[in-house]
Amino acid sequence: AFRAELTALAQAGCTYVQIDETAFAKFGDTQTREVLKARGDDWSTLIDRYIDITNRVLDGLPSTLRIGMHLCRGNRGGQWHAEGGYEPVAERLFNRLAIRFFFLEFDSERAGSFEPLRFLPRDKQAVLGLVSTKGARMEGVEELRRRIDEAACFVDLERIAISPQCGFASVDTGNPVTTEVQEAKLRRVVEVAQKVWPDA
């Protein structure tokens, strides 16, 4: 069903699809792993299964269709579902999953360090979700540039980008962020991107 939909989109002229996937990031949460264990599931086996299923979906799609994947730990009414870095899943996720670019939540300490980016293959890219959609605090330009520099210690600057950490309204009630703040945050993303990658 997924492959049929993606193929139909490509035939209609679509060149980009973003898959939203929260499970991979949540596997970094020790509490989530304990819940899975209690119900009889092995989190490590599930990662392999999820990767294999996703790759089957993507196999044979038209080359004109570029697919990215967004990973976060929940985004409902400014709240979250899990915490923990990408370290437990990064090597398999970045190397085995047939996705060329990843949108990764990095707006708080809950997401861990940038160190797992060292596993990102040279033919893949990471979009750093450094700007929070959960609250009104405006991230500073220098703060964001510093964090991008930190990430660049683990992956080439040319293979990273910046974005909000998630959407501003994953559910109909949205997050506790006004329309004006949302626009300001999006402008901040553009401002920082133009400073860091002026020739992009």
N, CA, C and O of each residue as an XYZ file, in Angstrom:
800
protein
N       0.829     -1.209      0.000
C       0.000      0.000      0.000
C       0.862      1.257      0.000
O       0.602      2.190     -0.759
N       1.890      1.284      0.852
C       2.777      2.451      0.895
C       3.501      2.640     -0.429
O       3.597      3.757     -0.937
N       4.014      1.536     -0.991
C       4.753      1.635     -2.247
C       3.837      2.120     -3.367
O       4.245      2.924     -4.205
N       2.606      1.633     -3.379
C       1.657      2.067     -4.398
C       1.378      3.563     -4.276
O       1.303      4.271     -5.281
N       1.226      4.038     -3.046
C       0.968      5.466     -2.851
C       2.159      6.301     -3.284
O       1.997      7.306     -3.977
N       3.361      5.890     -2.878
C       4.560      6.646     -3.237
C       4.778      6.648     -4.744
O       5.178      7.662     -5.316
N       4.519      5.519     -5.384
C       4.652      5.441     -6.840
C       3.658      6.361     -7.522
O       4.001      7.050     -8.483
N       2.420      6.375     -7.027
C       1.393      7.252     -7.597
C       1.774      8.723     -7.428
O       1.563      9.528     -8.335
N       2.328      9.068     -6.285
C       2.766     10.444     -6.061
C       3.861     10.831     -7.047
O       3.842     11.922     -7.616
N       4.824      9.917     -7.243
C       5.909     10.185     -8.188
C       5.372     10.353     -9.604
O       5.823     11.234    -10.335
N       4.423      9.524     -9.995
C       3.835      9.608    -11.335
C       3.059     10.904    -11.522
O       2.923     11.404    -12.639
N       2.549     11.446    -10.413
C       1.811     12.715    -10.472
C       2.743     13.923    -10.478
O       2.287     15.062    -10.579
N       4.044     13.674    -10.371
C       5.015     14.761    -10.419
C       5.676     15.095     -9.103
O       6.523     15.987     -9.049
N       5.312     14.403     -8.042
C       5.925     14.643     -6.732
C       7.400     14.219     -6.763
O       7.734     13.150     -7.274
N       8.267     15.058     -6.217
C       9.701     14.735     -6.191
C      10.250     14.583     -4.780
O      11.409     14.208     -4.600
N       9.416     14.875     -3.768
C       9.896     14.786     -2.385
C       8.783     14.318     -1.459
O       7.662     14.824     -1.512
N       9.102     13.356     -0.619
C       8.181     12.889      0.422
C       8.963     12.781      1.725
O      10.084     12.273      1.748
N       8.364     13.261      2.800
C       8.971     13.123      4.126
C       8.163     12.120      4.934
O       6.955     12.278      5.112
N       8.832     11.098      5.416
C       8.203     10.096      6.274
C       8.416     10.512      7.731
O       9.546     10.780      8.139
N       7.350     10.565      8.505
C       7.466     10.854      9.940
C       7.523      9.530     10.695
O       6.622      8.701     10.571
N       8.562      9.337     11.461
C       8.775      8.068     12.165
C       9.302      8.363     13.563
O      10.424      8.844     13.719
N       8.497      8.076     14.573
C       8.925      8.369     15.946
C       9.550      7.165     16.648
O      10.258      7.336     17.640
N       9.304      5.963     16.156
C       9.750      4.768     16.888
C      11.260      4.698     17.013
O      11.768      4.366     18.084
N      11.993      5.001     15.951
C      13.445      4.854     15.986
C      14.078      5.703     17.087
O      14.928      5.223     17.837
N      13.661      6.960     17.182
C      14.220      7.838     18.214
C      13.826      7.374     19.610
O      14.610      7.489     20.551
N      12.616      6.853     19.742
C      12.147      6.421     21.064
C      12.891      5.186     21.569
O      12.906      4.928     22.772
N      13.507      4.421     20.666
C      14.287      3.267     21.113
C      15.495      3.693     21.936
O      16.084      2.861     22.626
N      15.878      4.963     21.882
C      16.973      5.456     22.706
C      16.582      5.708     24.149
O      17.439      6.016     24.977
N      15.306      5.584     24.461
C      14.774      5.836     25.803
C      14.805      4.532     26.611
O      14.193      3.539     26.218
N      15.518      4.543     27.737
C      15.627      3.323     28.549
C      14.265      2.864     29.064
O      14.019      1.661     29.162
N      13.384      3.797     29.393
C      12.054      3.429     29.872
C      11.243      2.747     28.764
O      10.530      1.777     29.018
N      11.356      3.255     27.547
C      10.670      2.622     26.414
C      11.184      1.208     26.213
O      10.397      0.295     25.958
N      12.488      1.013     26.324
C      13.066     -0.319     26.151
C      12.574     -1.266     27.240
O      12.347     -2.447     26.977
N      12.409     -0.761     28.454
C      11.894     -1.589     29.542
C      10.431     -1.980     29.306
O      10.039     -3.114     29.580
N       9.643     -1.059     28.806
C       8.237     -1.349     28.493
C       8.159     -2.437     27.423
O       7.354     -3.362     27.529
N       8.990     -2.321     26.404
C       9.008     -3.334     25.347
C       9.421     -4.695     25.903
O       8.836     -5.722     25.558
N      10.424     -4.691     26.758
C      10.892     -5.937     27.364
C       9.787     -6.584     28.196
O       9.606     -7.801     28.161
N       9.046     -5.756     28.951
C       7.983     -6.278     29.813
C       6.859     -6.937     29.014
O       6.186     -7.838     29.514
N       6.659     -6.498     27.799
C       5.599     -7.093     26.979
C       6.136     -8.222     26.091
O       5.399     -8.796     25.290
N       7.426     -8.529     26.244
C       8.001     -9.657     25.523
C       8.704     -9.325     24.233
O       9.024    -10.224     23.456
N       8.954     -8.045     23.982
C       9.635     -7.624     22.762
C      11.081     -7.233     23.052
O      11.384     -6.687     24.112
N      11.956     -7.512     22.115
C      13.350     -7.088     22.201
C      13.516     -5.853     21.322
O      13.321     -5.935     20.109
N      13.872     -4.715     21.905
C      13.930     -3.457     21.160
C      14.936     -3.520     20.017
O      14.720     -2.925     18.961
N      16.024     -4.233     20.226
C      17.046     -4.319     19.183
C      16.537     -5.107     17.976
O      16.819     -4.749     16.832
N      15.793     -6.172     18.233
C      15.202     -6.948     17.143
C      14.156     -6.127     16.400
O      14.038     -6.224     15.178
N      13.395     -5.316     17.138
C      12.376     -4.481     16.511
C      12.996     -3.456     15.566
O      12.453     -3.191     14.494
N      14.135     -2.877     15.963
C      14.804     -1.914     15.080
C      15.126     -2.571     13.742
O      14.838     -2.013     12.683
N      15.722     -3.754     13.799
C      16.067     -4.459     12.558
C      14.820     -4.730     11.719
O      14.844     -4.576     10.498
N      13.733     -5.135     12.376
C      12.496     -5.414     11.650
C      11.947     -4.149     11.011
O      11.530     -4.173      9.853
N      11.941     -3.033     11.756
C      11.422     -1.774     11.230
C      12.253     -1.295     10.043
O      11.705     -0.802      9.057
N      13.571     -1.439     10.136
C      14.444     -1.049      9.032
C      14.142     -1.893      7.801
O      14.013     -1.364      6.697
N      14.031     -3.202      7.989
C      13.763     -4.095      6.859
C      12.424     -3.777      6.200
O      12.329     -3.754      4.973
N      11.392     -3.532      7.003
C      10.071     -3.216      6.452
C      10.115     -1.894      5.684
O       9.571     -1.790      4.584
N      10.762     -0.892      6.269
C      10.864      0.404      5.593
C      11.611      0.263      4.271
O      11.205      0.841      3.263
N      12.694     -0.496      4.272
C      13.456     -0.682      3.040
C      12.635     -1.408      1.976
O      12.775     -1.121      0.787
N      11.779     -2.348      2.391
C      10.916     -3.025      1.427
C       9.932     -2.035      0.793
O       9.631     -2.117     -0.398
N       9.441     -1.106      1.605
C       8.529     -0.080      1.096
C       9.230      0.780      0.043
O       8.633      1.135     -0.973
N      10.489      1.109      0.291
C      11.215      2.041     -0.572
C      11.828      1.381     -1.799
O      12.218      2.072     -2.740
N      11.917      0.079     -1.803
C      12.577     -0.645     -2.883
C      11.837     -0.467     -4.216
O      10.626     -0.671     -4.298
N      12.578     -0.089     -5.242
C      12.009     -0.005     -6.578
C      11.221      1.251     -6.881
O      10.558      1.317     -7.916
N      11.271      2.251     -6.013
C      10.544      3.495     -6.290
C      11.257      4.287     -7.392
O      12.459      4.114     -7.595
N      10.536      5.144     -8.099
C      11.167      5.945     -9.156
C      12.331      6.779     -8.612
O      12.261      7.310     -7.503
N      13.392      6.885     -9.400
C      14.586      7.616     -8.958
C      14.336      9.112     -8.830
O      15.127      9.821     -8.207
N      13.249      9.596     -9.410
C      12.922     11.024     -9.322
C      12.376     11.405     -7.957
O      12.287     12.589     -7.632
N      12.007     10.405     -7.152
C      11.386     10.655     -5.847
C      12.436     10.604     -4.753
O      13.049      9.563     -4.519
N      12.643     11.736     -4.080
C      13.581     11.797     -2.964
C      12.791     11.656     -1.663
O      11.752     12.293     -1.486
N      13.290     10.818     -0.759
C      12.569     10.549      0.484
C      13.455     10.836      1.684
O      14.577     10.339      1.784
N      12.932     11.643      2.586
C      13.601     11.914      3.846
C      12.791     11.350      4.989
O      11.628     10.988      4.817
N      13.406     11.274      6.163
C      12.697     10.762      7.337
C      12.879     11.713      8.508
O      13.995     12.122      8.830
N      11.769     12.055      9.136
C      11.790     12.895     10.329
C      11.655     12.013     11.561
O      10.773     11.158     11.642
N      12.554     12.241     12.523
C      12.522     11.470     13.768
C      12.416     12.421     14.953
O      13.205     13.356     15.086
N      11.428     12.172     15.814
C      11.351     12.940     17.056
C      10.823     12.040     18.153
O      10.573     10.856     17.928
N      10.653     12.595     19.333
C      10.243     11.816     20.499
C       8.872     12.233     21.004
O       8.581     12.152     22.197
N       8.034     12.679     20.074
C       6.685     13.102     20.438
C       6.550     14.608     20.426
O       7.486     15.326     20.776
N       5.385     15.087     20.022
C       5.168     16.528     19.880
C       3.677     16.805     19.952
O       3.046     17.092     18.935
N       3.120     16.721     21.129
C       1.674     16.911     21.308
C       1.433     17.964     22.381
O       1.736     17.753     23.556
N       0.890     19.089     21.966
C       0.583     20.142     22.924
C       1.802     20.641     23.686
O       1.692     21.037     24.846
N       2.975     20.624     23.033
C       4.207     21.063     23.679
C       4.837     20.016     24.576
O       5.825     20.294     25.257
N       4.274     18.808     24.584
C       4.787     17.732     25.437
C       5.613     16.750     24.609
O       5.764     16.927     23.400
N       6.142     15.722     25.255
C       6.971     14.725     24.586
C       6.725     13.359     25.199
O       6.185     13.257     26.301
N       7.122     12.297     24.483
C       6.832     10.925     24.909
C       8.057     10.159     25.377
O       7.928      9.181     26.113
N       9.237     10.585     24.966
C      10.443      9.807     25.276
C      11.651     10.718     25.336
O      11.608     11.862     24.883
N      12.735     10.196     25.901
C      14.001     10.931     25.946
C      15.153      9.948     25.815
O      15.015      8.759     26.100
N      16.275     10.463     25.384
C      17.437      9.612     25.166
C      18.035      9.874     23.797
O      17.308     10.142     22.841
N      19.365      9.797     23.696
C      20.053     10.109     22.458
C      19.906      9.045     21.388
O      19.258      8.018     21.590
N      20.518      9.312     20.249
C      20.453      8.413     19.094
C      21.503      7.306     19.137
O      21.499      6.422     18.281
N      22.396      7.340     20.114
C      23.521      6.401     20.147
C      23.106      4.928     20.006
O      23.740      4.206     19.237
N      22.072      4.451     20.714
C      21.723      3.022     20.606
C      21.254      2.594     19.212
O      21.302      1.410     18.879
N      20.800      3.555     18.395
C      20.209      3.193     17.105
C      20.950      3.764     15.901
O      20.705      3.335     14.773
N      21.843      4.714     16.112
C      22.400      5.505     15.009
C      23.137      4.683     13.962
O      22.921      4.883     12.767
N      23.989      3.777     14.375
C      24.801      3.056     13.400
C      23.926      2.271     12.423
O      24.126      2.345     11.210
N      22.955      1.520     12.950
C      22.064      0.752     12.076
C      21.129      1.668     11.289
O      20.903      1.468     10.096
N      20.594      2.666     11.970
C      19.633      3.561     11.341
C      20.251      4.276     10.136
O      19.686      4.261      9.043
N      21.401      4.895     10.341
C      22.013      5.681      9.278
C      22.596      4.820      8.160
O      22.584      5.226      6.998
N      23.095      3.660      8.492
C      23.792      2.840      7.498
C      22.892      1.848      6.782
O      23.089      1.602      5.593
N      21.916      1.274      7.462
C      21.096      0.230      6.846
C      19.800      0.745      6.249
O      19.266      0.144      5.316
N      19.287      1.846      6.771
C      18.020      2.360      6.271
C      18.247      3.076      4.936
O      19.147      3.909      4.825
N      17.441      2.758      3.932
C      17.603      3.303      2.583
C      16.991      4.702      2.475
O      16.161      4.972      1.607
N      17.421      5.574      3.371
C      16.983      6.961      3.414
C      18.218      7.828      3.227
O      19.257      7.560      3.830
N      18.120      8.868      2.394
C      19.294      9.691      2.097
C      19.468     10.863      3.056
O      20.588     11.335      3.254
N      18.375     11.338      3.655
C      18.549     12.435      4.604
C      17.550     12.310      5.743
O      16.401     11.907      5.558
N      18.033     12.673      6.933
C      17.291     12.500      8.176
C      17.054     13.851      8.839
O      17.973     14.660      8.961
N      15.815     14.091      9.266
C      15.472     15.261     10.064
C      15.492     14.813     11.523
O      14.638     14.035     11.950
N      16.469     15.304     12.287
C      16.715     14.770     13.627
C      16.420     15.807     14.705
O      16.884     16.944     14.627
N      15.654     15.411     15.697
C      15.332     16.285     16.832
C      16.579     16.506     17.680
O      17.187     15.560     18.183
N      16.952     17.798     17.827
C      18.103     18.150     18.658
C      17.856     19.452     19.412
O      18.798     20.206     19.657
N      16.610     19.731     19.784
C      16.308     21.029     20.386
C      16.447     21.061     21.902
O      16.312     22.123     22.510
N      16.715     19.909     22.524
C      16.845     19.896     23.982
C      17.826     18.810     24.412
O      18.263     17.995     23.600
N      18.161     18.811     25.689
C      19.081     17.799     26.209
C      18.491     16.396     26.118
O      19.229     15.412     26.167
N      17.171     16.294     25.985
C      16.537     14.980     25.868
C      17.021     14.203     24.650
O      16.941     12.975     24.618
N      17.524     14.921     23.651
C      17.941     14.275     22.408
C      19.392     13.798     22.445
O      19.861     13.171     21.495
N      20.099     14.088     23.522
C      21.485     13.637     23.616
C      22.442     14.507     22.810
O      22.086     15.597     22.360
N      23.656     14.009     22.639
C      24.705     14.770     21.970
C      24.682     14.533     20.456
O      23.922     13.709     19.948
N      25.532     15.275     19.761
C      25.673     15.116     18.311
C      26.595     13.956     17.939
O      26.725     13.627     16.760
N      27.223     13.348     18.909
C      28.225     12.316     18.633
C      27.716     11.181     17.740
O      28.486     10.694     16.913
N      26.458     10.732     17.862
C      25.989      9.658     16.969
C      26.047     10.013     15.477
O      25.975      9.123     14.630
N      26.175     11.302     15.151
C      26.288     11.701     13.748
C      27.552     11.148     13.099
O      27.669     11.152     11.874
N      28.493     10.674     13.902
C      29.721     10.094     13.330
C      29.418      8.858     12.490
O      30.237      8.459     11.662
N      28.254      8.250     12.695
C      27.875      7.054     11.941
C      27.236      7.381     10.586
O      26.990      6.476      9.788
N      26.968      8.654     10.322
C      26.287      9.027      9.088
C      27.207      8.816      7.884
O      28.269      9.433      7.812
N      26.819      7.958      6.941
C      27.660      7.715      5.765
C      27.853      8.985      4.933
O      27.061      9.922      5.030
N      28.895      9.010      4.126
C      29.243     10.204      3.359
C      28.221     10.568      2.295
O      28.206     11.703      1.820
N      27.365      9.627      1.913
C      26.368      9.926      0.884
C      25.014     10.305      1.483
O      24.015     10.376      0.766
N      24.979     10.552      2.814
C      23.719     10.912      3.466
C      23.863     12.240      4.207
O      24.968     12.690      4.510
N      22.716     12.851      4.488
C      22.692     14.157      5.126
C      21.811     14.158      6.372
O      20.901     13.340      6.509
N      22.099     15.088      7.273
C      21.309     15.247      8.491
C      20.815     16.685      8.590
O      21.592     17.632      8.465
N      19.516     16.835      8.816
C      18.922     18.139      9.052
C      18.701     18.245     10.561
O      17.917     17.488     11.134
N      19.387     19.175     11.190
C      19.369     19.288     12.642
C      18.157     20.096     13.108
O      18.038     21.281     12.797
N      17.264     19.451     13.850
C      16.097     20.136     14.407
C      16.491     20.871     15.665
O      16.267     20.383     16.772
N      17.082     22.054     15.500
C      17.636     22.805     16.631
C      16.661     23.824     17.217
O      16.851     24.298     18.337
N      15.633     24.155     16.466
C      14.676     25.178     16.900
C      13.415     24.480     17.403
O      12.753     23.759     16.657
N      13.095     24.702     18.665
C      11.968     24.001     19.284
C      10.624     24.518     18.782
O      10.436     25.718     18.584
N       9.700     23.591     18.581
C       8.322     23.960     18.247
C       7.414     23.826     19.468
O       6.202     24.017     19.368
N       7.996     23.501     20.607
C       7.207     23.201     21.803
C       6.957     24.404     22.696
O       6.040     24.380     23.517
N       7.760     25.462     22.553
C       7.623     26.618     23.424
C       8.023     27.901     22.723
O       8.548     27.875     21.610
N       7.772     29.026     23.382
C       7.936     30.335     22.753
C       9.353     30.883     22.821
O       9.649     31.867     22.144
N      10.250     30.281     23.617
C      11.596     30.836     23.715
C      12.264     30.885     22.348
O      12.297     29.893     21.620
N      12.799     32.064     22.010
C      13.447     32.221     20.712
C      14.939     31.899     20.827
O      15.665     32.529     21.595
N      15.372     30.927     20.067
C      16.777     30.552     20.055
C      17.603     31.676     19.409
O      17.190     32.267     18.412
N      18.763     31.957     19.988
C      19.618     33.023     19.474
C      20.444     32.573     18.276
O      20.733     31.387     18.113
N      20.815     33.535     17.445
C      21.611     33.228     16.253
C      22.927     32.579     16.634
O      23.291     31.543     16.078
N      23.643     33.176     17.574
C      24.949     32.630     17.955
C      24.813     31.285     18.658
O      25.666     30.411     18.503
N      23.752     31.120     19.424
C      23.479     29.833     20.067
C      23.334     28.734     19.015
O      23.901     27.650     19.154
N      22.583     29.021     17.981
C      22.353     28.031     16.926
C      23.617     27.781     16.115
O      23.904     26.643     15.740
N      24.368     28.835     15.845
C      25.621     28.661     15.100
C      26.610     27.823     15.899
O      27.327     26.996     15.336
N      26.647     28.036     17.202
C      27.540     27.243     18.054
C      27.155     25.768     18.019
O      28.023     24.898     17.950
N      25.861     25.490     18.068
C      25.405     24.093     18.039
C      25.700     23.435     16.689
O      26.045     22.255     16.632
N      25.565     24.196     15.616
C      25.917     23.668     14.301
C      27.412     23.350     14.254
O      27.809     22.324     13.701
N      28.234     24.215     14.826
C      29.675     23.963     14.879
C      29.969     22.688     15.674
O      30.854     21.915     15.309
N      29.227     22.473     16.757
C      29.414     21.256     17.551
C      29.083     20.017     16.717
O      29.807     19.023     16.755
N      27.988     20.087     15.968
C      27.608     18.951     15.121
C      28.641     18.705     14.035
O      28.896     17.562     13.655
N      29.237     19.790     13.533
C      30.220     19.678     12.454
C      31.510     19.002     12.907
O      32.366     18.688     12.079
N      31.656     18.779     14.189
C      32.802     17.998     14.683
C      32.641     16.520     14.339
O      33.612     15.765     14.377
N      31.423     16.105     14.005
C      31.134     14.687     13.764
C      30.687     14.390     12.329
O      30.731     13.240     11.893
N      30.259     15.416     11.600
C      29.838     15.236     10.208
C      30.150     16.533      9.461
O      30.034     17.622     10.023
N      30.546     16.410      8.200
C      30.920     17.586      7.418
C      29.803     18.620      7.390
O      28.626     18.282      7.270
N      30.193     19.886      7.504
C      29.227     20.980      7.503
C      28.365     20.965      6.244
O      27.194     21.343      6.294
N      28.931     20.532      5.116
C      28.194     20.498      3.851
C      27.101     19.437      3.848
O      26.240     19.440      2.968
N      27.127     18.531      4.823
C      26.123     17.463      4.861
C      25.112     17.649      5.978
O      24.358     16.730      6.296
N      25.091     18.849      6.582
C      24.087     19.136      7.600
C      23.327     20.403      7.228
O      23.797     21.226      6.442
N      22.145     20.537      7.813
C      21.295     21.701      7.601
C      20.564     21.974      8.914
O      20.772     21.267      9.900
N      19.715     22.989      8.927
C      18.987     23.358     10.146
C      17.498     23.438      9.842
O      17.090     23.790      8.736
N      16.692     23.102     10.855
C      15.233     23.176     10.719
C      14.606     23.254     12.110
O      15.307     23.111     13.112
N      13.287     23.480     12.182
C      12.594     23.266     13.458
C      12.671     21.788     13.823
O      12.886     20.939     12.959
N      12.496     21.490     15.091
C      12.630     20.113     15.575
C      11.451     19.246     15.163
O      11.595     18.028     15.056
N      10.301     19.838     14.932
C       9.107     19.103     14.520
C       8.150     20.114     13.924
O       8.519     21.269     13.713
N       6.918     19.692     13.647
C       5.915     20.636     13.197
C       5.362     21.436     14.378
O       5.527     21.044     15.533
N       4.717     22.537     14.083
C       4.154     23.360     15.153
C       2.804     22.842     15.633
O       2.301     23.298     16.660
N       2.210     21.899     14.908
C       0.892     21.396     15.297
C       0.732     19.949     14.851
O       0.161     19.677     13.796
N       1.235     19.031     15.655
C       1.090     17.613     15.325
C      -0.341     17.130     15.537
O      -0.749     16.111     14.980
N      -1.096     17.864     16.340
C      -2.517     17.565     16.557
C      -3.303     18.860     16.364
O      -2.714     19.937     16.274
N      -4.631     18.757     16.300
C      -5.442     19.930     15.977
C      -5.327     21.045     17.010
O      -5.538     22.213     16.682
N      -4.992     20.700     18.257
C      -4.861     21.738     19.286
C      -3.540     22.487     19.190
O      -3.387     23.553     19.786
N      -2.583     21.939     18.444
C      -1.308     22.614     18.267
C      -0.448     22.626     19.522
O      -0.739     21.937     20.500
N       0.607     23.413     19.476
C       1.506     23.594     20.601
C       1.302     24.982     21.206
O       0.707     25.845     20.561
N       1.781     25.215     22.427
C       1.591     26.530     23.056
C       2.540     27.585     22.479
O       3.363     28.159     23.191
N       2.404     27.823     21.172
C       3.245     28.776     20.458
C       2.345     29.590     19.534
O       1.612     29.013     18.731
N       2.385     30.903     19.632
C       1.523     31.738     18.796
C       1.985     31.705     17.342
O       3.110     31.314     17.032
N       1.089     32.123     16.472
C       1.420     32.198     15.049
C       2.600     33.126     14.821
O       3.461     32.853     13.985
N       2.639     34.227     15.570
C       3.733     35.192     15.428
C       5.068     34.581     15.818
O       6.077     34.807     15.150
N       5.078     33.807     16.898
C       6.319     33.154     17.323
C       6.735     32.086     16.314
O       7.921     31.929     16.023
N       5.769     31.361     15.789
C       6.079     30.361     14.767
C       6.783     31.007     13.578
O       7.808     30.515     13.107
N       6.220     32.113     13.102
C       6.826     32.798     11.962
C       8.224     33.298     12.310
O       9.143     33.192     11.498
N       8.387     33.842     13.514
C       9.696     34.340     13.935
C      10.722     33.213     14.000
O      11.879     33.400     13.625
N      10.300     32.052     14.473
C      11.218     30.919     14.549
C      11.619     30.443     13.147
O      12.781     30.111     12.914
N      10.667     30.410     12.222
C      11.001     30.018     10.850
C      11.950     31.030     10.217
O      12.871     30.648      9.495
N      11.732     32.315     10.483
C      12.650     33.340      9.975
C      14.040     33.177     10.585
O      15.047     33.418      9.918
N      14.094     32.774     11.839
C      15.384     32.558     12.501
C      16.139     31.401     11.835
O      17.353     31.475     11.645
N      15.415     30.338     11.483
C      16.033     29.214     10.781
C      16.661     29.689      9.473
O      17.803     29.345      9.166
N      15.907     30.485      8.701
C      16.415     30.996      7.427
C      17.619     31.904      7.655
O      18.611     31.824      6.931
N      17.526     32.763      8.660
C      18.615     33.694      8.975
C      19.913     32.946      9.277
O      20.974     33.284      8.752
N      19.813     31.940     10.119
C      21.000     31.175     10.495
C      21.537     30.395      9.298
O      22.747     30.350      9.078
N      20.648     29.786      8.531
C      21.069     29.021      7.364
C      21.825     29.901      6.382
O      22.832     29.472      5.817
N      21.354     31.125      6.169
C      22.029     32.031      5.246
C      23.400     32.446      5.743
O      24.305     32.693      4.946
N      23.558     32.524      7.056
C      24.866     32.886      7.616
C      25.845     31.714      7.551
O      27.026     31.899      7.258
N      25.350     30.516      7.826
C      26.251     29.349      7.880
C      26.559     28.820      6.484
O      27.686     28.404      6.214
N      25.556     28.833      5.586
C      25.737     28.309      4.235
C      25.373     29.387      3.211
O      24.380     29.240      2.499
N      26.157     30.469      3.123
C      25.784     31.605      2.260
C      25.715     31.254      0.781
O      25.050     31.953      0.016
N      26.381     30.197      0.368
C      26.393     29.849     -1.051
C      25.414     28.741     -1.409
O      25.354     28.308     -2.560
N      24.641     28.277     -0.416
C      23.730     27.157     -0.661
C      22.521     27.603     -1.489
O      21.647     26.791     -1.793
